[in-house]
């Protein structure tokens, strides 16, 4: 898309002000609406939405044939409208390998004479089967990761509310030979976002991008410590052992796709730059409920 900087001095501004009878100049919203109504048909737009949100696509959950159908539909609409495919093979689809994790049947952590149980004061973030008792190492901040010995230890640290930071932690602990990660959901976390909110989100199956950097399927759990009692006791008393019992079916590999198309600009210099517009075309799929008769999340 061509972008031309528009600069004006005071005299130009006054001239435009005097031309106030031309709504397309002084009322950009009017001009934009006029362009939209002459290029976009309501019936055509609704037809796309009706297809993608139809019951037959069963909520377009990731890893399903229905999502593949939606991806192919969008790709062929891109082709119809004249977008340029980003792939050399002429397709608009970019394969994304994913993993589908199934929520564990059972998980338990024993620490400091306390037992934390899945679904009550413990939730599962990632990882497969593990039955182990091992020394723990308390890491107070991400700055301490590099200088902490984690080999054959269970790493325990305050929870991160950042998905990117959690992934970085998993990679580092795995690289340094740690056995598992236990995060503490502290009082300050609870005040920002209540424990119950996180519990409901994580206490379910999960689909995540495949990580080729991880050497093992590192177990990653979080325990409730909204009074900071466990954290403070660990800081005072030093060395402890921790016991983890995690029973899970692990994961299955699935494939999904990004759909991408390019609209080339006309300016020879600026057409080398990109403005990225994104949206998600997947949704929640089918979730059976005892409360609602309609189980399809059409999105």
Secondary structure, 3 states (H helix, E strand, C coil): CCCCCCCCCHHHHHHHHHCCCCHHHHCHHHHHHHHHHHHCCHHHHHHHHHHHCCHHHHHHCCCCHHHHHHHHHHHHHHHHCCCEECCCCCCCEEEEEEEEECCCCEEEEEECCEEEEECCCEEEEECCCEEEEEEEEEECCHHHCCCCCCCCCEEEEECCCCHHHHHHHHHHHHHCCCCEEEEEEEHHHHHHCCHHHHHHHHCCCEEEECCCCCCCCCEEEEEEECCCHHHHHHHHHCCCEEEEEEECCCEEEEEEEEECEECCCCCCCHHHCCCCCCCCCCCCEECCCCCCCCCEECC
